[in-house]
Amino acid sequence: MIRAAGVSVRLGEREVLSEVDLLVSRGQWLAVIGPNGAGKSTLLKAIMGIVGHSGSLLVADAPAAALKPRARARLLAYAPQAPALPPDMTVFDYALLGRTPYIPYFGRDSRHDRDVVGAVLERLDLGDFASRRVGSLSGGERQRVVLARALAQEAPILVLDEPTTALDLGHQQQVLELVDRLRRADGLTVVTTLHDLTVAGQYADALLLLARGQAVAHGSPAQVLTETLVGRHFDAQVKVEPGPDGRPVVHLVRGEVRGERP
């Protein structure tokens, strides 16, 4: 669904991404991980056409840069880290914004558009929230509303930039379980950035590790979340062990902080 070869991004005088290769198969969940400033969000923005790039970047076999906005929105649904949430807008009307690619210019939403939004809200247990103002919701509820807008696009690719930011542990799990359940039910392809390495390893099929704008590892969670790779690129002392299901769990190890004396 997404294929990148030698993708680079410059923002001003600074090269933020350098020669990144990437392959995301249909129905796969890819988590992009890496230290702060590694270029994770920039890669997602390049896929979405928000920032320009050099190199080859294909979405569903079409050059990403050549996609018109409405065509792109029918292929890719994007939830940024800090989406604009008008506090006085109702949950239903906010989710209805996801139908914009299907509403004719100067036209109005159709009965079908409203039915799609209603069905999405029900799937996300938001049916009773339809008339609530977005500003009255909790953090976890707002995250589900943002996801509802993305799902209302009915796009085959879901791109989520840190979907669990600022959520407590329980709400993180609820959102990730929901994304995984919808991915399996609808055959969605999911691309996310995630800070928590263990969470990334538990939910994603494949990981892409970025460091200083370069792809330094790409493969299964067990291939990428090794003590050597994590220790080197996050400058951390860690122990990686298999969890109950065999997926890697990353533990911090107390010890001398690098660069400091005991």
Protein Blocks (a to p, Z undefined) as FASTA:
>chain_A
ZZcehiacdehjbcfbghiacdddehiacddeddehilmmmmmmmmnomaccedjddeeh
iafklpcfklmmmmpccddfbdcddfkbcfklmmmmmmmmmpcghiacdfklmmmmmmmm
mmnopmmmmmpcfklpcfklmmmmmmmmmmmnopabdcdehklgoiafklmmmmmmmmmm
mmmmnopacddddfblmlmmmmmmbdcddeehiafbdcdfklmmcfklmmmmnopacddd
ddfkopacddddddddehiaZZ
